[in-house]
Amino acid sequence: MESLDRAGGPLTDNRGRQCMRDIVEFVPFARDMMLGNLSEDVLRKVPTEFCTYMEKVGYIPKPLG
């Protein structure tokens, strides 16, 4: 699984093209399961990941109202 995380350097595909983002986001599974907050830790990361993706693809939200 460490090969899916960009911490060791940029990810590349089989043609040598560099990936734009990590494929996975790691959380301390054993610790969070023991403390009973695995879903909290995972869901805490969703807004940042979503916003980062939308900025990357150039999405500009429409104003409300």
N, CA, C, O and CB atoms as a CASP TS submission, in Angstrom:
PFRMAT TS
TARGET T0000
AUTHOR 0000-0000-0000
METHOD Language model
MODEL 1
PARENT N/A
ATOM      1  N   MET     1       0.811  -1.199   0.000  1.00  0.00           N
ATOM      2  CA  MET     1       0.000   0.000   0.000  1.00  0.00           C
ATOM      3  C   MET     1       0.857   1.267   0.000  1.00  0.00           C
ATOM      4  O   MET     1       0.428   2.314  -0.486  1.00  0.00           O
ATOM      5  CB  MET     1      -0.924  -0.004   1.197  1.00  0.00           C
ATOM      6  N   GLU     2       2.068   1.165   0.547  1.00  0.00           N
ATOM      7  CA  GLU     2       2.931   2.335   0.555  1.00  0.00           C
ATOM      8  C   GLU     2       3.236   2.817  -0.859  1.00  0.00           C
ATOM      9  O   GLU     2       3.504   4.000  -1.068  1.00  0.00           O
ATOM     10  CB  GLU     2       4.223   2.026   1.289  1.00  0.00           C
ATOM     11  N   SER     3       3.197   1.900  -1.834  1.00  0.00           N
ATOM     12  CA  SER     3       3.485   2.302  -3.212  1.00  0.00           C
ATOM     13  C   SER     3       2.398   3.204  -3.789  1.00  0.00           C
ATOM     14  O   SER     3       2.613   3.840  -4.820  1.00  0.00           O
ATOM     15  CB  SER     3       3.647   1.073  -4.089  1.00  0.00           C
ATOM     16  N   LEU     4       1.231   3.270  -3.139  1.00  0.00           N
ATOM     17  CA  LEU     4       0.158   4.134  -3.607  1.00  0.00           C
ATOM     18  C   LEU     4       0.223   5.532  -3.006  1.00  0.00           C
ATOM     19  O   LEU     4      -0.488   6.434  -3.447  1.00  0.00           O
ATOM     20  CB  LEU     4      -1.170   3.512  -3.290  1.00  0.00           C
ATOM     21  N   ASP     5       1.069   5.710  -2.008  1.00  0.00           N
ATOM     22  CA  ASP     5       1.181   6.995  -1.336  1.00  0.00           C
ATOM     23  C   ASP     5       2.344   7.780  -1.919  1.00  0.00           C
ATOM     24  O   ASP     5       3.412   7.214  -2.154  1.00  0.00           O
ATOM     25  CB  ASP     5       1.360   6.806   0.180  1.00  0.00           C
ATOM     26  N   ARG     6       2.157   9.064  -2.156  1.00  0.00           N
ATOM     27  CA  ARG     6       3.159   9.898  -2.801  1.00  0.00           C
ATOM     28  C   ARG     6       4.272  10.341  -1.852  1.00  0.00           C
ATOM     29  O   ARG     6       5.196  11.030  -2.283  1.00  0.00           O
ATOM     30  CB  ARG     6       2.499  11.104  -3.400  1.00  0.00           C
ATOM     31  N   ALA     7       4.210   9.968  -0.583  1.00  0.00           N
ATOM     32  CA  ALA     7       5.196  10.439   0.395  1.00  0.00           C
ATOM     33  C   ALA     7       6.628  10.087  -0.011  1.00  0.00           C
ATOM     34  O   ALA     7       7.553  10.824   0.331  1.00  0.00           O
ATOM     35  CB  ALA     7       4.893   9.848   1.765  1.00  0.00           C
ATOM     36  N   GLY     8       6.834   8.986  -0.728  1.00  0.00           N
ATOM     37  CA  GLY     8       8.171   8.591  -1.128  1.00  0.00           C
ATOM     38  C   GLY     8       8.625   9.210  -2.433  1.00  0.00           C
ATOM     39  O   GLY     8       9.696   8.857  -2.926  1.00  0.00           O
ATOM     40  N   GLY     9       7.863  10.110  -3.008  1.00  0.00           N
ATOM     41  CA  GLY     9       8.192  10.733  -4.287  1.00  0.00           C
ATOM     42  C   GLY     9       6.984  10.680  -5.199  1.00  0.00           C
ATOM     43  O   GLY     9       5.971  10.080  -4.841  1.00  0.00           O
ATOM     44  N   PRO    10       7.064  11.286  -6.353  1.00  0.00           N
ATOM     45  CA  PRO    10       5.905  11.329  -7.252  1.00  0.00           C
ATOM     46  C   PRO    10       5.531   9.943  -7.788  1.00  0.00           C
ATOM     47  O   PRO    10       6.399   9.127  -8.097  1.00  0.00           O
ATOM     48  CB  PRO    10       6.188  12.270  -8.419  1.00  0.00           C
ATOM     49  N   LEU    11       4.232   9.698  -7.889  1.00  0.00           N
ATOM     50  CA  LEU    11       3.751   8.461  -8.484  1.00  0.00           C
ATOM     51  C   LEU    11       3.826   8.569  -9.997  1.00  0.00           C
ATOM     52  O   LEU    11       3.611   9.643 -10.560  1.00  0.00           O
ATOM     53  CB  LEU    11       2.310   8.149  -8.028  1.00  0.00           C
ATOM     54  N   THR    12       4.128   7.466 -10.650  1.00  0.00           N
ATOM     55  CA  THR    12       4.136   7.436 -12.106  1.00  0.00           C
ATOM     56  C   THR    12       3.375   6.217 -12.591  1.00  0.00           C
ATOM     57  O   THR    12       3.297   5.206 -11.893  1.00  0.00           O
ATOM     58  CB  THR    12       5.578   7.428 -12.652  1.00  0.00           C
ATOM     59  N   ASP    13       2.809   6.315 -13.797  1.00  0.00           N
ATOM     60  CA  ASP    13       2.132   5.168 -14.380  1.00  0.00           C
ATOM     61  C   ASP    13       3.149   4.305 -15.124  1.00  0.00           C
ATOM     62  O   ASP    13       4.348   4.585 -15.097  1.00  0.00           O
ATOM     63  CB  ASP    13       0.992   5.622 -15.328  1.00  0.00           C
ATOM     64  N   ASN    14       2.663   3.255 -15.789  1.00  0.00           N
ATOM     65  CA  ASN    14       3.586   2.336 -16.457  1.00  0.00           C
ATOM     66  C   ASN    14       4.292   2.962 -17.662  1.00  0.00           C
ATOM     67  O   ASN    14       5.230   2.373 -18.198  1.00  0.00           O
ATOM     68  CB  ASN    14       2.840   1.101 -16.900  1.00  0.00           C
ATOM     69  N   ARG    15       3.855   4.143 -18.094  1.00  0.00           N
ATOM     70  CA  ARG    15       4.521   4.863 -19.186  1.00  0.00           C
ATOM     71  C   ARG    15       5.449   5.950 -18.677  1.00  0.00           C
ATOM     72  O   ARG    15       6.062   6.665 -19.471  1.00  0.00           O
ATOM     73  CB  ARG    15       3.491   5.473 -20.115  1.00  0.00           C
ATOM     74  N   GLY    16       5.562   6.084 -17.346  1.00  0.00           N
ATOM     75  CA  GLY    16       6.427   7.084 -16.754  1.00  0.00           C
ATOM     76  C   GLY    16       5.798   8.447 -16.567  1.00  0.00           C
ATOM     77  O   GLY    16       6.481   9.391 -16.169  1.00  0.00           O
ATOM     78  N   ARG    17       4.494   8.571 -16.850  1.00  0.00           N
ATOM     79  CA  ARG    17       3.809   9.855 -16.666  1.00  0.00           C
ATOM     80  C   ARG    17       3.522  10.074 -15.185  1.00  0.00           C
ATOM     81  O   ARG    17       3.064   9.165 -14.492  1.00  0.00           O
ATOM     82  CB  ARG    17       2.490   9.905 -17.490  1.00  0.00           C
ATOM     83  N   GLN    18       3.793  11.280 -14.710  1.00  0.00           N
ATOM     84  CA  GLN    18       3.602  11.591 -13.307  1.00  0.00           C
ATOM     85  C   GLN    18       2.133  11.825 -12.990  1.00  0.00           C
ATOM     86  O   GLN    18       1.432  12.514 -13.730  1.00  0.00           O
ATOM     87  CB  GLN    18       4.422  12.806 -12.922  1.00  0.00           C
ATOM     88  N   CYS    19       1.669  11.246 -11.881  1.00  0.00           N
ATOM     89  CA  CYS    19       0.286  11.419 -11.428  1.00  0.00           C
ATOM     90  C   CYS    19       0.133  12.779 -10.766  1.00  0.00           C
ATOM     91  O   CYS    19       1.067  13.296 -10.153  1.00  0.00           O
ATOM     92  CB  CYS    19      -0.125  10.289 -10.448  1.00  0.00           C
ATOM     93  N   MET    20      -1.046  13.344 -10.896  1.00  0.00           N
ATOM     94  CA  MET    20      -1.323  14.660 -10.320  1.00  0.00           C
ATOM     95  C   MET    20      -1.591  14.598  -8.821  1.00  0.00           C
ATOM     96  O   MET    20      -1.259  15.537  -8.098  1.00  0.00           O
ATOM     97  CB  MET    20      -2.505  15.289 -11.019  1.00  0.00           C
ATOM     98  N   ARG    21      -2.193  13.494  -8.337  1.00  0.00           N
ATOM     99  CA  ARG    21      -2.598  13.391  -6.935  1.00  0.00           C
ATOM    100  C   ARG    21      -2.333  11.988  -6.417  1.00  0.00           C
ATOM    101  O   ARG    21      -2.126  11.051  -7.188  1.00  0.00           O
ATOM    102  CB  ARG    21      -4.087  13.754  -6.765  1.00  0.00           C
ATOM    103  N   ASP    22      -2.343  11.861  -5.095  1.00  0.00           N
ATOM    104  CA  ASP    22      -2.287  10.542  -4.475  1.00  0.00           C
ATOM    105  C   ASP    22      -3.544   9.765  -4.847  1.00  0.00           C
ATOM    106  O   ASP    22      -4.593  10.350  -5.120  1.00  0.00           O
ATOM    107  CB  ASP    22      -2.142  10.654  -2.929  1.00  0.00           C
ATOM    108  N   ILE    23      -3.424   8.454  -4.854  1.00  0.00           N
ATOM    109  CA  ILE    23      -4.577   7.604  -5.111  1.00  0.00           C
ATOM    110  C   ILE    23      -5.337   7.350  -3.818  1.00  0.00           C
ATOM    111  O   ILE    23      -6.561   7.215  -3.833  1.00  0.00           O
ATOM    112  CB  ILE    23      -4.142   6.276  -5.751  1.00  0.00           C
ATOM    113  N   VAL    24      -4.642   7.286  -2.728  1.00  0.00           N
ATOM    114  CA  VAL    24      -5.256   6.958  -1.441  1.00  0.00           C
ATOM    115  C   VAL    24      -4.826   7.968  -0.384  1.00  0.00           C
ATOM    116  O   VAL    24      -3.846   8.693  -0.556  1.00  0.00           O
ATOM    117  CB  VAL    24      -4.878   5.524  -1.001  1.00  0.00           C
ATOM    118  N   GLU    25      -5.563   7.998   0.685  1.00  0.00           N
ATOM    119  CA  GLU    25      -5.226   8.809   1.846  1.00  0.00           C
ATOM    120  C   GLU    25      -5.171   7.859   3.028  1.00  0.00           C
ATOM    121  O   GLU    25      -6.166   7.213   3.358  1.00  0.00           O
ATOM    122  CB  GLU    25      -6.266   9.977   2.078  1.00  0.00           C
ATOM    123  N   PHE    26      -4.011   7.770   3.667  1.00  0.00           N
ATOM    124  CA  PHE    26      -3.848   6.841   4.769  1.00  0.00           C
ATOM    125  C   PHE    26      -4.291   7.463   6.079  1.00  0.00           C
ATOM    126  O   PHE    26      -4.070   8.649   6.323  1.00  0.00           O
ATOM    127  CB  PHE    26      -2.407   6.385   4.867  1.00  0.00           C
ATOM    128  N   VAL    27      -4.917   6.655   6.916  1.00  0.00           N
ATOM    129  CA  VAL    27      -5.264   7.038   8.280  1.00  0.00           C
ATOM    130  C   VAL    27      -4.739   5.938   9.200  1.00  0.00           C
ATOM    131  O   VAL    27      -4.598   4.791   8.775  1.00  0.00           O
ATOM    132  CB  VAL    27      -6.824   7.246   8.452  1.00  0.00           C
ATOM    133  N   PRO    28      -4.452   6.275  10.444  1.00  0.00           N
ATOM    134  CA  PRO    28      -3.956   5.263  11.381  1.00  0.00           C
ATOM    135  C   PRO    28      -5.084   4.303  11.785  1.00  0.00           C
ATOM    136  O   PRO    28      -5.744   4.504  12.804  1.00  0.00           O
ATOM    137  CB  PRO    28      -3.350   5.940  12.639  1.00  0.00           C
ATOM    138  N   PHE    29      -5.295   3.265  10.978  1.00  0.00           N
ATOM    139  CA  PHE    29      -6.431   2.367  11.120  1.00  0.00           C
ATOM    140  C   PHE    29      -6.515   1.719  12.501  1.00  0.00           C
ATOM    141  O   PHE    29      -7.552   1.808  13.159  1.00  0.00           O
ATOM    142  CB  PHE    29      -6.362   1.299  10.070  1.00  0.00           C
ATOM    143  N   ALA    30      -5.454   1.077  12.943  1.00  0.00           N
ATOM    144  CA  ALA    30      -5.502   0.345  14.217  1.00  0.00           C
ATOM    145  C   ALA    30      -5.810   1.290  15.376  1.00  0.00           C
ATOM    146  O   ALA    30      -6.636   0.977  16.233  1.00  0.00           O
ATOM    147  CB  ALA    30      -4.167  -0.385  14.473  1.00  0.00           C
ATOM    148  N   ARG    31      -5.147   2.444  15.400  1.00  0.00           N
ATOM    149  CA  ARG    31      -5.388   3.407  16.487  1.00  0.00           C
ATOM    150  C   ARG    31      -6.826   3.907  16.466  1.00  0.00           C
ATOM    151  O   ARG    31      -7.488   3.957  17.503  1.00  0.00           O
ATOM    152  CB  ARG    31      -4.419   4.596  16.377  1.00  0.00           C
ATOM    153  N   ASP    32      -7.312   4.282  15.270  1.00  0.00           N
ATOM    154  CA  ASP    32      -8.664   4.815  15.170  1.00  0.00           C
ATOM    155  C   ASP    32      -9.721   3.765  15.479  1.00  0.00           C
ATOM    156  O   ASP    32     -10.762   4.088  16.053  1.00  0.00           O
ATOM    157  CB  ASP    32      -8.894   5.380  13.791  1.00  0.00           C
ATOM    158  N   MET    33      -9.472   2.518  15.108  1.00  0.00           N
ATOM    159  CA  MET    33     -10.420   1.452  15.446  1.00  0.00           C
ATOM    160  C   MET    33     -10.466   1.256  16.961  1.00  0.00           C
ATOM    161  O   MET    33     -11.542   1.079  17.533  1.00  0.00           O
ATOM    162  CB  MET    33     -10.031   0.124  14.738  1.00  0.00           C
ATOM    163  N   MET    34      -9.321   1.287  17.601  1.00  0.00           N
ATOM    164  CA  MET    34      -9.263   1.106  19.045  1.00  0.00           C
ATOM    165  C   MET    34      -9.986   2.257  19.758  1.00  0.00           C
ATOM    166  O   MET    34     -10.677   2.039  20.753  1.00  0.00           O
ATOM    167  CB  MET    34      -7.795   1.013  19.518  1.00  0.00           C
ATOM    168  N   LEU    35      -9.823   3.472  19.248  1.00  0.00           N
ATOM    169  CA  LEU    35     -10.466   4.637  19.854  1.00  0.00           C
ATOM    170  C   LEU    35     -11.915   4.800  19.409  1.00  0.00           C
ATOM    171  O   LEU    35     -12.660   5.587  19.994  1.00  0.00           O
ATOM    172  CB  LEU    35      -9.689   5.890  19.517  1.00  0.00           C
ATOM    173  N   GLY    36     -12.317   4.062  18.378  1.00  0.00           N
ATOM    174  CA  GLY    36     -13.694   4.136  17.892  1.00  0.00           C
ATOM    175  C   GLY    36     -13.989   5.353  17.045  1.00  0.00           C
ATOM    176  O   GLY    36     -15.147   5.761  16.949  1.00  0.00           O
ATOM    177  N   ASN    37     -12.972   5.956  16.418  1.00  0.00           N
ATOM    178  CA  ASN    37     -13.223   7.158  15.621  1.00  0.00           C
ATOM    179  C   ASN    37     -12.671   7.050  14.200  1.00  0.00           C
ATOM    180  O   ASN    37     -12.236   8.048  13.625  1.00  0.00           O
ATOM    181  CB  ASN    37     -12.620   8.363  16.308  1.00  0.00           C
ATOM    182  N   LEU    38     -12.686   5.849  13.637  1.00  0.00           N
ATOM    183  CA  LEU    38     -12.178   5.676  12.271  1.00  0.00           C
ATOM    184  C   LEU    38     -12.966   6.526  11.285  1.00  0.00           C
ATOM    185  O   LEU    38     -12.374   7.235  10.472  1.00  0.00           O
ATOM    186  CB  LEU    38     -12.239   4.200  11.856  1.00  0.00           C
ATOM    187  N   SER    39     -14.294   6.464  11.346  1.00  0.00           N
ATOM    188  CA  SER    39     -15.098   7.236  10.388  1.00  0.00           C
ATOM    189  C   SER    39     -14.883   8.735  10.569  1.00  0.00           C
ATOM    190  O   SER    39     -14.865   9.476   9.586  1.00  0.00           O
ATOM    191  CB  SER    39     -16.590   6.900  10.544  1.00  0.00           C
ATOM    192  N   GLU    40     -14.720   9.190  11.798  1.00  0.00           N
ATOM    193  CA  GLU    40     -14.474  10.611  12.047  1.00  0.00           C
ATOM    194  C   GLU    40     -13.162  11.060  11.399  1.00  0.00           C
ATOM    195  O   GLU    40     -13.103  12.120  10.775  1.00  0.00           O
ATOM    196  CB  GLU    40     -14.440  10.892  13.561  1.00  0.00           C
ATOM    197  N   ASP    41     -12.127  10.259  11.547  1.00  0.00           N
ATOM    198  CA  ASP    41     -10.823  10.607  10.984  1.00  0.00           C
ATOM    199  C   ASP    41     -10.870  10.617   9.457  1.00  0.00           C
ATOM    200  O   ASP    41     -10.308  11.508   8.820  1.00  0.00           O
ATOM    201  CB  ASP    41      -9.750   9.625  11.473  1.00  0.00           C
ATOM    202  N   VAL    42     -11.536   9.629   8.878  1.00  0.00           N
ATOM    203  CA  VAL    42     -11.649   9.558   7.418  1.00  0.00           C
ATOM    204  C   VAL    42     -12.488  10.722   6.887  1.00  0.00           C
ATOM    205  O   VAL    42     -12.083  11.403   5.944  1.00  0.00           O
ATOM    206  CB  VAL    42     -12.272   8.209   6.986  1.00  0.00           C
ATOM    207  N   LEU    43     -13.654  10.948   7.491  1.00  0.00           N
ATOM    208  CA  LEU    43     -14.554  11.998   7.001  1.00  0.00           C
ATOM    209  C   LEU    43     -13.988  13.395   7.211  1.00  0.00           C
ATOM    210  O   LEU    43     -14.370  14.316   6.490  1.00  0.00           O
ATOM    211  CB  LEU    43     -15.898  11.890   7.687  1.00  0.00           C
ATOM    212  N   ARG    44     -13.103  13.581   8.163  1.00  0.00           N
ATOM    213  CA  ARG    44     -12.484  14.888   8.389  1.00  0.00           C
ATOM    214  C   ARG    44     -11.662  15.305   7.165  1.00  0.00           C
ATOM    215  O   ARG    44     -11.491  16.500   6.921  1.00  0.00           O
ATOM    216  CB  ARG    44     -11.590  14.854   9.654  1.00  0.00           C
ATOM    217  N   LYS    45     -11.162  14.359   6.408  1.00  0.00           N
ATOM    218  CA  LYS    45     -10.302  14.646   5.256  1.00  0.00           C
ATOM    219  C   LYS    45     -11.084  14.909   3.967  1.00  0.00           C
ATOM    220  O   LYS    45     -10.523  15.437   3.007  1.00  0.00           O
ATOM    221  CB  LYS    45      -9.350  13.495   5.037  1.00  0.00           C
ATOM    222  N   VAL    46     -12.359  14.551   3.931  1.00  0.00           N
ATOM    223  CA  VAL    46     -13.147  14.643   2.697  1.00  0.00           C
ATOM    224  C   VAL    46     -13.274  16.075   2.173  1.00  0.00           C
ATOM    225  O   VAL    46     -13.033  16.284   0.984  1.00  0.00           O
ATOM    226  CB  VAL    46     -14.527  14.070   2.930  1.00  0.00           C
ATOM    227  N   PRO    47     -13.637  17.073   2.983  1.00  0.00           N
ATOM    228  CA  PRO    47     -13.791  18.425   2.421  1.00  0.00           C
ATOM    229  C   PRO    47     -12.525  18.957   1.749  1.00  0.00           C
ATOM    230  O   PRO    47     -12.596  19.561   0.679  1.00  0.00           O
ATOM    231  CB  PRO    47     -14.209  19.381   3.510  1.00  0.00           C
ATOM    232  N   THR    48     -11.380  18.734   2.370  1.00  0.00           N
ATOM    233  CA  THR    48     -10.120  19.208   1.789  1.00  0.00           C
ATOM    234  C   THR    48      -9.823  18.487   0.489  1.00  0.00           C
ATOM    235  O   THR    48      -9.428  19.117  -0.492  1.00  0.00           O
ATOM    236  CB  THR    48      -8.963  19.013   2.771  1.00  0.00           C
ATOM    237  N   GLU    49     -10.009  17.170   0.470  1.00  0.00           N
ATOM    238  CA  GLU    49      -9.756  16.399  -0.749  1.00  0.00           C
ATOM    239  C   GLU    49     -10.689  16.849  -1.873  1.00  0.00           C
ATOM    240  O   GLU    49     -10.261  16.994  -3.018  1.00  0.00           O
ATOM    241  CB  GLU    49      -9.933  14.890  -0.482  1.00  0.00           C
ATOM    242  N   PHE    50     -11.955  17.067  -1.546  1.00  0.00           N
ATOM    243  CA  PHE    50     -12.941  17.500  -2.546  1.00  0.00           C
ATOM    244  C   PHE    50     -12.582  18.875  -3.109  1.00  0.00           C
ATOM    245  O   PHE    50     -12.583  19.070  -4.324  1.00  0.00           O
ATOM    246  CB  PHE    50     -14.354  17.535  -1.930  1.00  0.00           C
ATOM    247  N   CYS    51     -12.279  19.817  -2.235  1.00  0.00           N
ATOM    248  CA  CYS    51     -11.938  21.175  -2.693  1.00  0.00           C
ATOM    249  C   CYS    51     -10.664  21.180  -3.525  1.00  0.00           C
ATOM    250  O   CYS    51     -10.576  21.893  -4.525  1.00  0.00           O
ATOM    251  CB  CYS    51     -11.777  22.118  -1.497  1.00  0.00           C
ATOM    252  N   THR    52      -9.679  20.392  -3.117  1.00  0.00           N
ATOM    253  CA  THR    52      -8.439  20.299  -3.873  1.00  0.00           C
ATOM    254  C   THR    52      -8.702  19.768  -5.274  1.00  0.00           C
ATOM    255  O   THR    52      -8.144  20.276  -6.247  1.00  0.00           O
ATOM    256  CB  THR    52      -7.435  19.406  -3.147  1.00  0.00           C
ATOM    257  N   TYR    53      -9.545  18.751  -5.381  1.00  0.00           N
ATOM    258  CA  TYR    53      -9.877  18.183  -6.687  1.00  0.00           C
ATOM    259  C   TYR    53     -10.594  19.220  -7.559  1.00  0.00           C
ATOM    260  O   TYR    53     -10.244  19.399  -8.725  1.00  0.00           O
ATOM    261  CB  TYR    53     -10.756  16.922  -6.520  1.00  0.00           C
ATOM    262  N   MET    54     -11.594  19.899  -6.995  1.00  0.00           N
ATOM    263  CA  MET    54     -12.362  20.873  -7.776  1.00  0.00           C
ATOM    264  C   MET    54     -11.470  22.022  -8.263  1.00  0.00           C
ATOM    265  O   MET    54     -11.642  22.502  -9.384  1.00  0.00           O
ATOM    266  CB  MET    54     -13.528  21.428  -6.935  1.00  0.00           C
ATOM    267  N   GLU    55     -10.530  22.463  -7.440  1.00  0.00           N
ATOM    268  CA  GLU    55      -9.596  23.500  -7.872  1.00  0.00           C
ATOM    269  C   GLU    55      -8.710  22.977  -9.001  1.00  0.00           C
ATOM    270  O   GLU    55      -8.416  23.699  -9.954  1.00  0.00           O
ATOM    271  CB  GLU    55      -8.731  23.982  -6.687  1.00  0.00           C
ATOM    272  N   LYS    56      -8.288  21.721  -8.886  1.00  0.00           N
ATOM    273  CA  LYS    56      -7.398  21.122  -9.888  1.00  0.00           C
ATOM    274  C   LYS    56      -8.068  21.045 -11.262  1.00  0.00           C
ATOM    275  O   LYS    56      -7.419  21.261 -12.285  1.00  0.00           O
ATOM    276  CB  LYS    56      -6.964  19.718  -9.440  1.00  0.00           C
ATOM    277  N   VAL    57      -9.368  20.737 -11.281  1.00  0.00           N
ATOM    278  CA  VAL    57     -10.070  20.613 -12.563  1.00  0.00           C
ATOM    279  C   VAL    57     -10.638  21.955 -13.044  1.00  0.00           C
ATOM    280  O   VAL    57     -11.261  22.021 -14.104  1.00  0.00           O
ATOM    281  CB  VAL    57     -11.200  19.589 -12.441  1.00  0.00           C
ATOM    282  N   GLY    58     -10.422  23.030 -12.260  1.00  0.00           N
ATOM    283  CA  GLY    58     -10.835  24.350 -12.688  1.00  0.00           C
ATOM    284  C   GLY    58     -12.302  24.674 -12.477  1.00  0.00           C
ATOM    285  O   GLY    58     -12.839  25.559 -13.143  1.00  0.00           O
ATOM    286  N   TYR    59     -12.962  23.971 -11.560  1.00  0.00           N
ATOM    287  CA  TYR    59     -14.378  24.233 -11.299  1.00  0.00           C
ATOM    288  C   TYR    59     -14.521  25.530 -10.521  1.00  0.00           C
ATOM    289  O   TYR    59     -13.859  25.732  -9.503  1.00  0.00           O
ATOM    290  CB  TYR    59     -15.026  23.062 -10.524  1.00  0.00           C
ATOM    291  N   ILE    60     -15.385  26.398 -11.006  1.00  0.00           N
ATOM    292  CA  ILE    60     -15.692  27.641 -10.319  1.00  0.00           C
ATOM    293  C   ILE    60     -17.169  27.601  -9.944  1.00  0.00           C
ATOM    294  O   ILE    60     -18.027  27.571 -10.826  1.00  0.00           O
ATOM    295  CB  ILE    60     -15.355  28.891 -11.208  1.00  0.00           C
ATOM    296  N   PRO    61     -17.478  27.601  -8.640  1.00  0.00           N
ATOM    297  CA  PRO    61     -18.886  27.505  -8.228  1.00  0.00           C
ATOM    298  C   PRO    61     -19.669  28.749  -8.606  1.00  0.00           C
ATOM    299  O   PRO    61     -19.133  29.856  -8.641  1.00  0.00           O
ATOM    300  CB  PRO    61     -18.984  27.277  -6.725  1.00  0.00           C
ATOM    301  N   LYS    62     -20.941  28.543  -8.885  1.00  0.00           N
ATOM    302  CA  LYS    62     -21.830  29.648  -9.187  1.00  0.00           C
ATOM    303  C   LYS    62     -22.264  30.308  -7.887  1.00  0.00           C
ATOM    304  O   LYS    62     -22.460  29.622  -6.884  1.00  0.00           O
ATOM    305  CB  LYS    62     -23.053  29.169 -10.000  1.00  0.00           C
ATOM    306  N   PRO    63     -22.417  31.639  -7.888  1.00  0.00           N
ATOM    307  CA  PRO    63     -22.868  32.320  -6.667  1.00  0.00           C
ATOM    308  C   PRO    63     -24.263  31.861  -6.272  1.00  0.00           C
ATOM    309  O   PRO    63     -25.095  31.570  -7.131  1.00  0.00           O
ATOM    310  CB  PRO    63     -22.852  33.843  -6.862  1.00  0.00           C
ATOM    311  N   LEU    64     -24.515  31.799  -4.977  1.00  0.00           N
ATOM    312  CA  LEU    64     -25.855  31.465  -4.485  1.00  0.00           C
ATOM    313  C   LEU    64     -26.768  32.651  -4.630  1.00  0.00           C
ATOM    314  O   LEU    64     -26.354  33.800  -4.478  1.00  0.00           O
ATOM    315  CB  LEU    64     -25.810  31.009  -3.022  1.00  0.00           C
ATOM    316  N   GLY    65     -28.018  32.360  -4.927  1.00  0.00           N
ATOM    317  CA  GLY    65     -29.016  33.418  -4.961  1.00  0.00           C
ATOM    318  C   GLY    65     -29.313  34.027  -6.263  1.00  0.00           C
ATOM    319  O   GLY    65     -30.149  34.927  -6.347  1.00  0.00           O
TER
END
